[in-house]
Amino acid sequence: MATPTHADAPSRAPLKAGALAGLIAGAVFMMMEMGLVALTGDSPWGPPRMIAAIVMGEGVLPPPASFDLMVMMAAMAVHFLLSIVIGVGFAVVARRLGWIMAVAVGGAVGLALYVVNFYGMTAVFPWFAMARNTISIVSHLVFGLVLGLSFRALAK
């Protein structure tokens, strides 16, 4: 029996592209979410506090929805870890998809994440229910679209 060689092993490049695409989509999502929330007159620090509460507990939820370095670090750690995991999972599904299908599937993933986060996860994190709104839907959709675009661009 022949020993498998490096050339026989499946490429990890799509998984790396998925992880990086997840980070890119996660960054776009967070900037968009915070920016859109600020445009409504609410504090842009509310969404990161909701994410940080996953690991820090409900005590970090607004009010006050002000900047706190530890809260922001916790929020970014959770958010970007989840973005990487989602990106790698997306890569497994999308590695053979063309541009249009990757973007379409990415958009569907973003909308599915919205449903999971704001309807499924509220059983564990009830504070997510207060963010069931157009901003969250659009931000999740854009996350998915950017994920698909970034993945295709990186997985050449």
QUIHUZI-V788159 format. One record per run of one state. SS is the DSSP state (h for helix, s for strand, l for the rest). FROM is the first residue (numbers start at 1). TO is the last residue. Records with the same first field share a line. If there is no record, write none. Layout:
SS: FROM-TO ; FROM-TO
//
This chain:
l: 1-5 ; 9-12 ; 40-44 ; 57-57 ; 61-68 ; 95-98 ; 124-125 ; 132-133 ; 155-156
h: 6-8 ; 13-39 ; 45-56 ; 58-60 ; 69-94 ; 99-123 ; 126-131 ; 134-154
//
